[in-house]
Amino acid sequence: MMLEGKVALVTGASRGIGAAVSRQLDEHGVKLGLGSRSGDDLGLDAVAHQCDVRDPEQVESLVAATVARFGRLDILVANAGVGAYGPFLELETEHLDEMIDVNLKGTVYSVRAALPHLLASDGADVVTLASEAGRRGLPYEAVYCASKFGQIGFTRALDHELRERGVRCTNVCPGGVATDFALDSGRGRTPDALPGMMTADDVAEVVLFVLTRPRNHRILETAFRPMTEASWG
């Protein structure tokens, strides 16, 4: 299916997977609304707003601005996410709240804001960037897993609700991806964990694959890992 002329909104768009998805969609002729805490437009001809997905009003403002400029919305890529790793009792309380609020509630807020416009499209997609950590419980990732399990369950339930209304709902669940995700101080991951992981472009290509399938079927979930990563769980 051709994507040219469609309109997509991407959250967490300023770096990592979100930036890679945005650039690949732009290359395929998709018009973009980009939301991130920095408001970066990535040098693209796009609507770009500062948007913290924990704030429903900011998400609604981004959706409204995107629809006002382009007249429609066909695709939502709910990508904004945060992580923190380590023994459960040693995680900072602020990180516990942040993972639930950004990864899970931020996805809920993004879908809620976008859905009225997606339902008016002649072929819409909701893609949530989840994780293998949403499919398997992992040590030292308990709250991150909880947020991602919730995200996956939310999207799976939406599939039942929205399929007959022409909206496809897909969880994209990569394993390790070599971005600066969770490398900030105190989040439990260091650069020496990155070699051997997949790239953000690898994940973006899977998102593109999902979006370009013929409209007579849908992909509910993709799961993929780098060859260096064991099949735990």
mmCIF file of the C-alpha atoms, coordinates in Angstrom:
data_MODEL
# 
_entry.id   MODEL 
# 
loop_
_atom_site.group_PDB 
_atom_site.id 
_atom_site.type_symbol 
_atom_site.label_atom_id 
_atom_site.label_alt_id 
_atom_site.label_comp_id 
_atom_site.label_asym_id 
_atom_site.label_entity_id 
_atom_site.label_seq_id 
_atom_site.pdbx_PDB_ins_code 
_atom_site.Cartn_x 
_atom_site.Cartn_y 
_atom_site.Cartn_z 
_atom_site.occupancy 
_atom_site.B_iso_or_equiv 
_atom_site.pdbx_formal_charge 
_atom_site.auth_seq_id 
_atom_site.auth_comp_id 
_atom_site.auth_asym_id 
_atom_site.auth_atom_id 
_atom_site.pdbx_PDB_model_num 
ATOM 1   C CA . MET A 1 1   ? 0.000   0.000   0.000  1.00 0.00 ? 1   MET A CA 1 
ATOM 2   C CA . MET A 1 2   ? 1.314   3.439   -0.914 1.00 0.00 ? 2   MET A CA 1 
ATOM 3   C CA . LEU A 1 3   ? 1.684   5.957   1.901  1.00 0.00 ? 3   LEU A CA 1 
ATOM 4   C CA . GLU A 1 4   ? 2.130   9.126   -0.139 1.00 0.00 ? 4   GLU A CA 1 
ATOM 5   C CA . GLY A 1 5   ? -0.350  11.813  0.846  1.00 0.00 ? 5   GLY A CA 1 
ATOM 6   C CA . LYS A 1 6   ? -1.253  10.230  4.171  1.00 0.00 ? 6   LYS A CA 1 
ATOM 7   C CA . VAL A 1 7   ? -0.862  12.169  7.411  1.00 0.00 ? 7   VAL A CA 1 
ATOM 8   C CA . ALA A 1 8   ? 0.903   10.699  10.433 1.00 0.00 ? 8   ALA A CA 1 
ATOM 9   C CA . LEU A 1 9   ? 1.483   11.880  13.961 1.00 0.00 ? 9   LEU A CA 1 
ATOM 10  C CA . VAL A 1 10  ? 4.593   10.596  15.759 1.00 0.00 ? 10  VAL A CA 1 
ATOM 11  C CA . THR A 1 11  ? 5.259   11.076  19.472 1.00 0.00 ? 11  THR A CA 1 
ATOM 12  C CA . GLY A 1 12  ? 8.767   11.003  20.885 1.00 0.00 ? 12  GLY A CA 1 
ATOM 13  C CA . ALA A 1 13  ? 9.865   12.145  17.437 1.00 0.00 ? 13  ALA A CA 1 
ATOM 14  C CA . SER A 1 14  ? 13.036  14.095  18.170 1.00 0.00 ? 14  SER A CA 1 
ATOM 15  C CA . ARG A 1 15  ? 15.510  11.235  18.501 1.00 0.00 ? 15  ARG A CA 1 
ATOM 16  C CA . GLY A 1 16  ? 16.031  7.486   18.381 1.00 0.00 ? 16  GLY A CA 1 
ATOM 17  C CA . ILE A 1 17  ? 13.244  5.347   16.944 1.00 0.00 ? 17  ILE A CA 1 
ATOM 18  C CA . GLY A 1 18  ? 10.821  8.256   16.691 1.00 0.00 ? 18  GLY A CA 1 
ATOM 19  C CA . ALA A 1 19  ? 13.213  10.293  14.547 1.00 0.00 ? 19  ALA A CA 1 
ATOM 20  C CA . ALA A 1 20  ? 14.004  7.278   12.348 1.00 0.00 ? 20  ALA A CA 1 
ATOM 21  C CA . VAL A 1 21  ? 10.293  6.526   11.820 1.00 0.00 ? 21  VAL A CA 1 
ATOM 22  C CA . SER A 1 22  ? 9.578   10.173  11.018 1.00 0.00 ? 22  SER A CA 1 
ATOM 23  C CA . ARG A 1 23  ? 12.342  10.427  8.449  1.00 0.00 ? 23  ARG A CA 1 
ATOM 24  C CA . GLN A 1 24  ? 11.333  7.200   6.711  1.00 0.00 ? 24  GLN A CA 1 
ATOM 25  C CA . LEU A 1 25  ? 7.686   8.271   6.587  1.00 0.00 ? 25  LEU A CA 1 
ATOM 26  C CA . ASP A 1 26  ? 8.748   11.620  5.130  1.00 0.00 ? 26  ASP A CA 1 
ATOM 27  C CA . GLU A 1 27  ? 10.748  9.811   2.433  1.00 0.00 ? 27  GLU A CA 1 
ATOM 28  C CA . HIS A 1 28  ? 7.536   7.957   1.497  1.00 0.00 ? 28  HIS A CA 1 
ATOM 29  C CA . GLY A 1 29  ? 5.554   11.152  1.048  1.00 0.00 ? 29  GLY A CA 1 
ATOM 30  C CA . VAL A 1 30  ? 3.754   11.144  4.394  1.00 0.00 ? 30  VAL A CA 1 
ATOM 31  C CA . LYS A 1 31  ? 2.848   14.510  5.924  1.00 0.00 ? 31  LYS A CA 1 
ATOM 32  C CA . LEU A 1 32  ? 3.886   14.697  9.551  1.00 0.00 ? 32  LEU A CA 1 
ATOM 33  C CA . GLY A 1 33  ? 2.937   16.014  12.949 1.00 0.00 ? 33  GLY A CA 1 
ATOM 34  C CA . LEU A 1 34  ? 5.897   15.583  15.286 1.00 0.00 ? 34  LEU A CA 1 
ATOM 35  C CA . GLY A 1 35  ? 5.682   15.723  19.048 1.00 0.00 ? 35  GLY A CA 1 
ATOM 36  C CA . SER A 1 36  ? 8.585   15.681  21.481 1.00 0.00 ? 36  SER A CA 1 
ATOM 37  C CA . ARG A 1 37  ? 9.747   17.457  24.595 1.00 0.00 ? 37  ARG A CA 1 
ATOM 38  C CA . SER A 1 38  ? 12.175  19.504  22.481 1.00 0.00 ? 38  SER A CA 1 
ATOM 39  C CA . GLY A 1 39  ? 9.717   20.258  19.669 1.00 0.00 ? 39  GLY A CA 1 
ATOM 40  C CA . ASP A 1 40  ? 12.393  19.441  17.051 1.00 0.00 ? 40  ASP A CA 1 
ATOM 41  C CA . ASP A 1 41  ? 11.155  19.400  13.434 1.00 0.00 ? 41  ASP A CA 1 
ATOM 42  C CA . LEU A 1 42  ? 14.143  17.243  12.303 1.00 0.00 ? 42  LEU A CA 1 
ATOM 43  C CA . GLY A 1 43  ? 14.613  19.625  9.378  1.00 0.00 ? 43  GLY A CA 1 
ATOM 44  C CA . LEU A 1 44  ? 11.407  18.329  7.803  1.00 0.00 ? 44  LEU A CA 1 
ATOM 45  C CA . ASP A 1 45  ? 8.415   20.261  6.496  1.00 0.00 ? 45  ASP A CA 1 
ATOM 46  C CA . ALA A 1 46  ? 6.247   19.173  9.393  1.00 0.00 ? 46  ALA A CA 1 
ATOM 47  C CA . VAL A 1 47  ? 4.097   20.413  12.225 1.00 0.00 ? 47  VAL A CA 1 
ATOM 48  C CA . ALA A 1 48  ? 6.410   20.175  15.232 1.00 0.00 ? 48  ALA A CA 1 
ATOM 49  C CA . HIS A 1 49  ? 5.308   20.983  18.779 1.00 0.00 ? 49  HIS A CA 1 
ATOM 50  C CA . GLN A 1 50  ? 6.766   20.572  22.210 1.00 0.00 ? 50  GLN A CA 1 
ATOM 51  C CA . CYS A 1 51  ? 4.636   17.780  23.600 1.00 0.00 ? 51  CYS A CA 1 
ATOM 52  C CA . ASP A 1 52  ? 4.914   15.910  26.875 1.00 0.00 ? 52  ASP A CA 1 
ATOM 53  C CA . VAL A 1 53  ? 2.550   12.964  26.427 1.00 0.00 ? 53  VAL A CA 1 
ATOM 54  C CA . ARG A 1 54  ? 1.854   12.959  30.162 1.00 0.00 ? 54  ARG A CA 1 
ATOM 55  C CA . ASP A 1 55  ? -0.236  16.076  29.563 1.00 0.00 ? 55  ASP A CA 1 
ATOM 56  C CA . PRO A 1 56  ? -3.447  15.337  27.601 1.00 0.00 ? 56  PRO A CA 1 
ATOM 57  C CA . GLU A 1 57  ? -3.856  18.995  26.655 1.00 0.00 ? 57  GLU A CA 1 
ATOM 58  C CA . GLN A 1 58  ? -0.436  19.074  24.968 1.00 0.00 ? 58  GLN A CA 1 
ATOM 59  C CA . VAL A 1 59  ? -1.251  15.909  23.021 1.00 0.00 ? 59  VAL A CA 1 
ATOM 60  C CA . GLU A 1 60  ? -4.615  17.306  21.942 1.00 0.00 ? 60  GLU A CA 1 
ATOM 61  C CA . SER A 1 61  ? -2.945  20.547  20.833 1.00 0.00 ? 61  SER A CA 1 
ATOM 62  C CA . LEU A 1 62  ? -0.471  18.645  18.641 1.00 0.00 ? 62  LEU A CA 1 
ATOM 63  C CA . VAL A 1 63  ? -3.254  16.593  17.064 1.00 0.00 ? 63  VAL A CA 1 
ATOM 64  C CA . ALA A 1 64  ? -5.344  19.715  16.438 1.00 0.00 ? 64  ALA A CA 1 
ATOM 65  C CA . ALA A 1 65  ? -2.431  21.573  14.840 1.00 0.00 ? 65  ALA A CA 1 
ATOM 66  C CA . THR A 1 66  ? -1.610  18.616  12.585 1.00 0.00 ? 66  THR A CA 1 
ATOM 67  C CA . VAL A 1 67  ? -5.216  18.252  11.406 1.00 0.00 ? 67  VAL A CA 1 
ATOM 68  C CA . ALA A 1 68  ? -5.566  22.022  10.964 1.00 0.00 ? 68  ALA A CA 1 
ATOM 69  C CA . ARG A 1 69  ? -2.594  22.091  8.610  1.00 0.00 ? 69  ARG A CA 1 
ATOM 70  C CA . PHE A 1 70  ? -3.140  18.888  6.657  1.00 0.00 ? 70  PHE A CA 1 
ATOM 71  C CA . GLY A 1 71  ? -6.891  18.392  6.944  1.00 0.00 ? 71  GLY A CA 1 
ATOM 72  C CA . ARG A 1 72  ? -6.834  14.821  8.184  1.00 0.00 ? 72  ARG A CA 1 
ATOM 73  C CA . LEU A 1 73  ? -5.015  12.188  10.223 1.00 0.00 ? 73  LEU A CA 1 
ATOM 74  C CA . ASP A 1 74  ? -4.428  8.614   9.053  1.00 0.00 ? 74  ASP A CA 1 
ATOM 75  C CA . ILE A 1 75  ? -1.629  7.222   11.207 1.00 0.00 ? 75  ILE A CA 1 
ATOM 76  C CA . LEU A 1 76  ? -0.624  7.458   14.856 1.00 0.00 ? 76  LEU A CA 1 
ATOM 77  C CA . VAL A 1 77  ? 2.792   6.165   15.900 1.00 0.00 ? 77  VAL A CA 1 
ATOM 78  C CA . ALA A 1 78  ? 2.771   6.217   19.713 1.00 0.00 ? 78  ALA A CA 1 
ATOM 79  C CA . ASN A 1 79  ? 6.498   6.056   20.303 1.00 0.00 ? 79  ASN A CA 1 
ATOM 80  C CA . ALA A 1 80  ? 7.280   8.293   23.289 1.00 0.00 ? 80  ALA A CA 1 
ATOM 81  C CA . GLY A 1 81  ? 8.852   6.222   26.034 1.00 0.00 ? 81  GLY A CA 1 
ATOM 82  C CA . VAL A 1 82  ? 11.260  6.199   28.955 1.00 0.00 ? 82  VAL A CA 1 
ATOM 83  C CA . GLY A 1 83  ? 13.093  3.488   30.868 1.00 0.00 ? 83  GLY A CA 1 
ATOM 84  C CA . ALA A 1 84  ? 15.020  2.860   34.063 1.00 0.00 ? 84  ALA A CA 1 
ATOM 85  C CA . TYR A 1 85  ? 16.683  -0.407  35.021 1.00 0.00 ? 85  TYR A CA 1 
ATOM 86  C CA . GLY A 1 86  ? 17.873  -2.020  38.230 1.00 0.00 ? 86  GLY A CA 1 
ATOM 87  C CA . PRO A 1 87  ? 16.607  -3.876  41.297 1.00 0.00 ? 87  PRO A CA 1 
ATOM 88  C CA . PHE A 1 88  ? 13.015  -2.861  41.964 1.00 0.00 ? 88  PHE A CA 1 
ATOM 89  C CA . LEU A 1 89  ? 13.658  -1.509  45.454 1.00 0.00 ? 89  LEU A CA 1 
ATOM 90  C CA . GLU A 1 90  ? 16.557  0.615   44.229 1.00 0.00 ? 90  GLU A CA 1 
ATOM 91  C CA . LEU A 1 91  ? 14.665  2.472   41.493 1.00 0.00 ? 91  LEU A CA 1 
ATOM 92  C CA . GLU A 1 92  ? 13.910  6.128   42.114 1.00 0.00 ? 92  GLU A CA 1 
ATOM 93  C CA . THR A 1 93  ? 10.232  6.794   42.788 1.00 0.00 ? 93  THR A CA 1 
ATOM 94  C CA . GLU A 1 94  ? 10.231  9.518   40.143 1.00 0.00 ? 94  GLU A CA 1 
ATOM 95  C CA . HIS A 1 95  ? 11.340  6.947   37.559 1.00 0.00 ? 95  HIS A CA 1 
ATOM 96  C CA . LEU A 1 96  ? 8.592   4.524   38.580 1.00 0.00 ? 96  LEU A CA 1 
ATOM 97  C CA . ASP A 1 97  ? 5.944   7.184   38.063 1.00 0.00 ? 97  ASP A CA 1 
ATOM 98  C CA . GLU A 1 98  ? 7.538   8.438   34.859 1.00 0.00 ? 98  GLU A CA 1 
ATOM 99  C CA . MET A 1 99  ? 7.560   5.015   33.174 1.00 0.00 ? 99  MET A CA 1 
ATOM 100 C CA . ILE A 1 100 ? 3.882   4.414   33.916 1.00 0.00 ? 100 ILE A CA 1 
ATOM 101 C CA . ASP A 1 101 ? 2.891   7.965   33.000 1.00 0.00 ? 101 ASP A CA 1 
ATOM 102 C CA . VAL A 1 102 ? 4.850   8.202   29.735 1.00 0.00 ? 102 VAL A CA 1 
ATOM 103 C CA . ASN A 1 103 ? 4.813   4.649   28.418 1.00 0.00 ? 103 ASN A CA 1 
ATOM 104 C CA . LEU A 1 104 ? 1.275   3.655   29.346 1.00 0.00 ? 104 LEU A CA 1 
ATOM 105 C CA . LYS A 1 105 ? -0.786  6.746   30.101 1.00 0.00 ? 105 LYS A CA 1 
ATOM 106 C CA . GLY A 1 106 ? 0.972   8.713   27.354 1.00 0.00 ? 106 GLY A CA 1 
ATOM 107 C CA . THR A 1 107 ? -0.077  6.063   24.837 1.00 0.00 ? 107 THR A CA 1 
ATOM 108 C CA . VAL A 1 108 ? -3.664  6.164   26.113 1.00 0.00 ? 108 VAL A CA 1 
ATOM 109 C CA . TYR A 1 109 ? -3.756  9.965   25.872 1.00 0.00 ? 109 TYR A CA 1 
ATOM 110 C CA . SER A 1 110 ? -2.270  9.927   22.376 1.00 0.00 ? 110 SER A CA 1 
ATOM 111 C CA . VAL A 1 111 ? -4.799  7.415   21.049 1.00 0.00 ? 111 VAL A CA 1 
ATOM 112 C CA . ARG A 1 112 ? -7.680  9.216   22.723 1.00 0.00 ? 112 ARG A CA 1 
ATOM 113 C CA . ALA A 1 113 ? -6.716  12.521  21.087 1.00 0.00 ? 113 ALA A CA 1 
ATOM 114 C CA . ALA A 1 114 ? -6.050  11.053  17.642 1.00 0.00 ? 114 ALA A CA 1 
ATOM 115 C CA . LEU A 1 115 ? -8.872  8.529   17.375 1.00 0.00 ? 115 LEU A CA 1 
ATOM 116 C CA . PRO A 1 116 ? -11.765 10.810  16.337 1.00 0.00 ? 116 PRO A CA 1 
ATOM 117 C CA . HIS A 1 117 ? -9.722  11.851  13.309 1.00 0.00 ? 117 HIS A CA 1 
ATOM 118 C CA . LEU A 1 118 ? -8.467  8.334   12.582 1.00 0.00 ? 118 LEU A CA 1 
ATOM 119 C CA . LEU A 1 119 ? -12.062 7.105   12.476 1.00 0.00 ? 119 LEU A CA 1 
ATOM 120 C CA . ALA A 1 120 ? -12.755 9.626   9.719  1.00 0.00 ? 120 ALA A CA 1 
ATOM 121 C CA . SER A 1 121 ? -9.906  8.257   7.588  1.00 0.00 ? 121 SER A CA 1 
ATOM 122 C CA . ASP A 1 122 ? -10.545 5.780   4.804  1.00 0.00 ? 122 ASP A CA 1 
ATOM 123 C CA . GLY A 1 123 ? -7.771  3.562   6.188  1.00 0.00 ? 123 GLY A CA 1 
ATOM 124 C CA . ALA A 1 124 ? -6.164  4.306   9.542  1.00 0.00 ? 124 ALA A CA 1 
ATOM 125 C CA . ASP A 1 125 ? -3.423  2.745   11.652 1.00 0.00 ? 125 ASP A CA 1 
ATOM 126 C CA . VAL A 1 126 ? -2.431  2.922   15.304 1.00 0.00 ? 126 VAL A CA 1 
ATOM 127 C CA . VAL A 1 127 ? 1.109   1.666   15.869 1.00 0.00 ? 127 VAL A CA 1 
ATOM 128 C CA . THR A 1 128 ? 2.416   1.509   19.419 1.00 0.00 ? 128 THR A CA 1 
ATOM 129 C CA . LEU A 1 129 ? 6.157   1.149   19.937 1.00 0.00 ? 129 LEU A CA 1 
ATOM 130 C CA . ALA A 1 130 ? 6.188   -1.367  22.737 1.00 0.00 ? 130 ALA A CA 1 
ATOM 131 C CA . SER A 1 131 ? 9.028   -3.782  23.535 1.00 0.00 ? 131 SER A CA 1 
ATOM 132 C CA . GLU A 1 132 ? 9.975   -7.367  24.076 1.00 0.00 ? 132 GLU A CA 1 
ATOM 133 C CA . ALA A 1 133 ? 9.763   -6.266  27.713 1.00 0.00 ? 133 ALA A CA 1 
ATOM 134 C CA . GLY A 1 134 ? 6.008   -6.070  27.164 1.00 0.00 ? 134 GLY A CA 1 
ATOM 135 C CA . ARG A 1 135 ? 5.888   -9.734  26.165 1.00 0.00 ? 135 ARG A CA 1 
ATOM 136 C CA . ARG A 1 136 ? 8.205   -11.304 28.764 1.00 0.00 ? 136 ARG A CA 1 
ATOM 137 C CA . GLY A 1 137 ? 8.900   -10.473 32.382 1.00 0.00 ? 137 GLY A CA 1 
ATOM 138 C CA . LEU A 1 138 ? 12.567  -9.498  32.734 1.00 0.00 ? 138 LEU A CA 1 
ATOM 139 C CA . PRO A 1 139 ? 14.729  -9.127  35.837 1.00 0.00 ? 139 PRO A CA 1 
ATOM 140 C CA . TYR A 1 140 ? 15.691  -5.565  36.771 1.00 0.00 ? 140 TYR A CA 1 
ATOM 141 C CA . GLU A 1 141 ? 12.984  -4.213  34.468 1.00 0.00 ? 141 GLU A CA 1 
ATOM 142 C CA . ALA A 1 142 ? 9.874   -4.837  36.575 1.00 0.00 ? 142 ALA A CA 1 
ATOM 143 C CA . VAL A 1 143 ? 8.198   -1.447  36.247 1.00 0.00 ? 143 VAL A CA 1 
ATOM 144 C CA . TYR A 1 144 ? 9.337   -0.942  32.664 1.00 0.00 ? 144 TYR A CA 1 
ATOM 145 C CA . CYS A 1 145 ? 7.791   -4.350  31.891 1.00 0.00 ? 145 CYS A CA 1 
ATOM 146 C CA . ALA A 1 146 ? 4.598   -3.363  33.703 1.00 0.00 ? 146 ALA A CA 1 
ATOM 147 C CA . SER A 1 147 ? 4.285   -0.215  31.601 1.00 0.00 ? 147 SER A CA 1 
ATOM 148 C CA . LYS A 1 148 ? 4.917   -2.092  28.368 1.00 0.00 ? 148 LYS A CA 1 
ATOM 149 C CA . PHE A 1 149 ? 2.625   -5.028  29.236 1.00 0.00 ? 149 PHE A CA 1 
ATOM 150 C CA . GLY A 1 150 ? -0.081  -2.431  29.818 1.00 0.00 ? 150 GLY A CA 1 
ATOM 151 C CA . GLN A 1 151 ? 0.660   -0.735  26.508 1.00 0.00 ? 151 GLN A CA 1 
ATOM 152 C CA . ILE A 1 152 ? 0.436   -4.029  24.651 1.00 0.00 ? 152 ILE A CA 1 
ATOM 153 C CA . GLY A 1 153 ? -2.789  -5.034  26.389 1.00 0.00 ? 153 GLY A CA 1 
ATOM 154 C CA . PHE A 1 154 ? -4.335  -1.657  25.609 1.00 0.00 ? 154 PHE A CA 1 
ATOM 155 C CA . THR A 1 155 ? -3.496  -1.961  21.913 1.00 0.00 ? 155 THR A CA 1 
ATOM 156 C CA . ARG A 1 156 ? -4.700  -5.560  21.699 1.00 0.00 ? 156 ARG A CA 1 
ATOM 157 C CA . ALA A 1 157 ? -8.014  -4.569  23.241 1.00 0.00 ? 157 ALA A CA 1 
ATOM 158 C CA . LEU A 1 158 ? -8.350  -1.643  20.840 1.00 0.00 ? 158 LEU A CA 1 
ATOM 159 C CA . ASP A 1 159 ? -7.987  -4.063  17.928 1.00 0.00 ? 159 ASP A CA 1 
ATOM 160 C CA . HIS A 1 160 ? -11.260 -5.728  18.966 1.00 0.00 ? 160 HIS A CA 1 
ATOM 161 C CA . GLU A 1 161 ? -12.962 -2.363  19.333 1.00 0.00 ? 161 GLU A CA 1 
ATOM 162 C CA . LEU A 1 162 ? -11.682 -0.677  16.171 1.00 0.00 ? 162 LEU A CA 1 
ATOM 163 C CA . ARG A 1 163 ? -11.194 -3.392  13.541 1.00 0.00 ? 163 ARG A CA 1 
ATOM 164 C CA . GLU A 1 164 ? -14.728 -3.182  12.220 1.00 0.00 ? 164 GLU A CA 1 
ATOM 165 C CA . ARG A 1 165 ? -14.377 0.594   11.989 1.00 0.00 ? 165 ARG A CA 1 
ATOM 166 C CA . GLY A 1 166 ? -11.371 0.344   9.668  1.00 0.00 ? 166 GLY A CA 1 
ATOM 167 C CA . VAL A 1 167 ? -8.600  1.158   12.155 1.00 0.00 ? 167 VAL A CA 1 
ATOM 168 C CA . ARG A 1 168 ? -5.733  -1.334  12.393 1.00 0.00 ? 168 ARG A CA 1 
ATOM 169 C CA . CYS A 1 169 ? -3.889  -1.581  15.729 1.00 0.00 ? 169 CYS A CA 1 
ATOM 170 C CA . THR A 1 170 ? -0.381  -3.002  15.919 1.00 0.00 ? 170 THR A CA 1 
ATOM 171 C CA . ASN A 1 171 ? 2.184   -3.494  18.674 1.00 0.00 ? 171 ASN A CA 1 
ATOM 172 C CA . VAL A 1 172 ? 5.783   -3.246  17.439 1.00 0.00 ? 172 VAL A CA 1 
ATOM 173 C CA . CYS A 1 173 ? 7.982   -5.043  19.978 1.00 0.00 ? 173 CYS A CA 1 
ATOM 174 C CA . PRO A 1 174 ? 11.733  -4.787  19.390 1.00 0.00 ? 174 PRO A CA 1 
ATOM 175 C CA . GLY A 1 175 ? 14.429  -6.179  21.610 1.00 0.00 ? 175 GLY A CA 1 
ATOM 176 C CA . GLY A 1 176 ? 17.574  -4.156  22.251 1.00 0.00 ? 176 GLY A CA 1 
ATOM 177 C CA . VAL A 1 177 ? 17.988  -1.031  20.121 1.00 0.00 ? 177 VAL A CA 1 
ATOM 178 C CA . ALA A 1 178 ? 21.201  1.016   20.134 1.00 0.00 ? 178 ALA A CA 1 
ATOM 179 C CA . THR A 1 179 ? 19.901  4.491   20.975 1.00 0.00 ? 179 THR A CA 1 
ATOM 180 C CA . ASP A 1 180 ? 20.525  6.815   23.911 1.00 0.00 ? 180 ASP A CA 1 
ATOM 181 C CA . PHE A 1 181 ? 17.290  5.573   25.491 1.00 0.00 ? 181 PHE A CA 1 
ATOM 182 C CA . ALA A 1 182 ? 17.806  5.113   29.253 1.00 0.00 ? 182 ALA A CA 1 
ATOM 183 C CA . LEU A 1 183 ? 21.436  6.256   29.154 1.00 0.00 ? 183 LEU A CA 1 
ATOM 184 C CA . ASP A 1 184 ? 20.770  9.347   31.277 1.00 0.00 ? 184 ASP A CA 1 
ATOM 185 C CA . SER A 1 185 ? 22.411  9.315   34.681 1.00 0.00 ? 185 SER A CA 1 
ATOM 186 C CA . GLY A 1 186 ? 20.736  7.077   37.223 1.00 0.00 ? 186 GLY A CA 1 
ATOM 187 C CA . ARG A 1 187 ? 18.718  5.008   34.768 1.00 0.00 ? 187 ARG A CA 1 
ATOM 188 C CA . GLY A 1 188 ? 20.845  1.879   35.013 1.00 0.00 ? 188 GLY A CA 1 
ATOM 189 C CA . ARG A 1 189 ? 22.119  1.509   31.446 1.00 0.00 ? 189 ARG A CA 1 
ATOM 190 C CA . THR A 1 190 ? 25.551  2.457   30.119 1.00 0.00 ? 190 THR A CA 1 
ATOM 191 C CA . PRO A 1 191 ? 26.937  2.755   26.554 1.00 0.00 ? 191 PRO A CA 1 
ATOM 192 C CA . ASP A 1 192 ? 28.740  -0.595  26.857 1.00 0.00 ? 192 ASP A CA 1 
ATOM 193 C CA . ALA A 1 193 ? 25.301  -2.270  26.577 1.00 0.00 ? 193 ALA A CA 1 
ATOM 194 C CA . LEU A 1 194 ? 24.742  -0.964  23.041 1.00 0.00 ? 194 LEU A CA 1 
ATOM 195 C CA . PRO A 1 195 ? 27.113  -2.960  20.770 1.00 0.00 ? 195 PRO A CA 1 
ATOM 196 C CA . GLY A 1 196 ? 25.274  -5.727  18.916 1.00 0.00 ? 196 GLY A CA 1 
ATOM 197 C CA . MET A 1 197 ? 21.869  -4.144  19.316 1.00 0.00 ? 197 MET A CA 1 
ATOM 198 C CA . MET A 1 198 ? 19.637  -3.218  16.377 1.00 0.00 ? 198 MET A CA 1 
ATOM 199 C CA . THR A 1 199 ? 19.501  0.313   14.994 1.00 0.00 ? 199 THR A CA 1 
ATOM 200 C CA . ALA A 1 200 ? 16.608  2.749   15.148 1.00 0.00 ? 200 ALA A CA 1 
ATOM 201 C CA . ASP A 1 201 ? 16.335  2.431   11.356 1.00 0.00 ? 201 ASP A CA 1 
ATOM 202 C CA . ASP A 1 202 ? 15.883  -1.340  11.718 1.00 0.00 ? 202 ASP A CA 1 
ATOM 203 C CA . VAL A 1 203 ? 12.830  -0.692  13.863 1.00 0.00 ? 203 VAL A CA 1 
ATOM 204 C CA . ALA A 1 204 ? 11.547  2.062   11.578 1.00 0.00 ? 204 ALA A CA 1 
ATOM 205 C CA . GLU A 1 205 ? 11.609  -0.377  8.658  1.00 0.00 ? 205 GLU A CA 1 
ATOM 206 C CA . VAL A 1 206 ? 9.340   -2.732  10.603 1.00 0.00 ? 206 VAL A CA 1 
ATOM 207 C CA . VAL A 1 207 ? 6.929   0.128   11.299 1.00 0.00 ? 207 VAL A CA 1 
ATOM 208 C CA . LEU A 1 208 ? 6.950   0.942   7.591  1.00 0.00 ? 208 LEU A CA 1 
ATOM 209 C CA . PHE A 1 209 ? 6.288   -2.716  6.746  1.00 0.00 ? 209 PHE A CA 1 
ATOM 210 C CA . VAL A 1 210 ? 3.269   -2.769  9.054  1.00 0.00 ? 210 VAL A CA 1 
ATOM 211 C CA . LEU A 1 211 ? 1.841   0.417   7.567  1.00 0.00 ? 211 LEU A CA 1 
ATOM 212 C CA . THR A 1 212 ? 2.238   -0.677  3.958  1.00 0.00 ? 212 THR A CA 1 
ATOM 213 C CA . ARG A 1 213 ? 0.381   -4.009  4.212  1.00 0.00 ? 213 ARG A CA 1 
ATOM 214 C CA . PRO A 1 214 ? -2.762  -4.287  2.081  1.00 0.00 ? 214 PRO A CA 1 
ATOM 215 C CA . ARG A 1 215 ? -5.851  -3.092  3.896  1.00 0.00 ? 215 ARG A CA 1 
ATOM 216 C CA . ASN A 1 216 ? -7.475  -6.532  3.761  1.00 0.00 ? 216 ASN A CA 1 
ATOM 217 C CA . HIS A 1 217 ? -5.368  -7.721  6.697  1.00 0.00 ? 217 HIS A CA 1 
ATOM 218 C CA . ARG A 1 218 ? -3.645  -6.409  9.794  1.00 0.00 ? 218 ARG A CA 1 
ATOM 219 C CA . ILE A 1 219 ? -0.554  -7.297  11.792 1.00 0.00 ? 219 ILE A CA 1 
ATOM 220 C CA . LEU A 1 220 ? -1.395  -7.488  15.477 1.00 0.00 ? 220 LEU A CA 1 
ATOM 221 C CA . GLU A 1 221 ? 2.131   -7.736  16.834 1.00 0.00 ? 221 GLU A CA 1 
ATOM 222 C CA . THR A 1 222 ? 5.701   -7.903  15.596 1.00 0.00 ? 222 THR A CA 1 
ATOM 223 C CA . ALA A 1 223 ? 8.447   -9.317  17.816 1.00 0.00 ? 223 ALA A CA 1 
ATOM 224 C CA . PHE A 1 224 ? 12.099  -9.201  16.817 1.00 0.00 ? 224 PHE A CA 1 
ATOM 225 C CA . ARG A 1 225 ? 15.492  -9.218  18.498 1.00 0.00 ? 225 ARG A CA 1 
ATOM 226 C CA . PRO A 1 226 ? 19.120  -8.708  17.526 1.00 0.00 ? 226 PRO A CA 1 
ATOM 227 C CA . MET A 1 227 ? 21.016  -11.916 16.804 1.00 0.00 ? 227 MET A CA 1 
ATOM 228 C CA . THR A 1 228 ? 23.248  -11.214 19.816 1.00 0.00 ? 228 THR A CA 1 
ATOM 229 C CA . GLU A 1 229 ? 20.278  -11.280 22.204 1.00 0.00 ? 229 GLU A CA 1 
ATOM 230 C CA . ALA A 1 230 ? 19.272  -14.561 23.794 1.00 0.00 ? 230 ALA A CA 1 
ATOM 231 C CA . SER A 1 231 ? 15.677  -15.818 23.490 1.00 0.00 ? 231 SER A CA 1 
ATOM 232 C CA . TRP A 1 232 ? 14.948  -15.480 27.182 1.00 0.00 ? 232 TRP A CA 1 
ATOM 233 C CA . GLY A 1 233 ? 11.456  -15.773 28.532 1.00 0.00 ? 233 GLY A CA 1 
# 
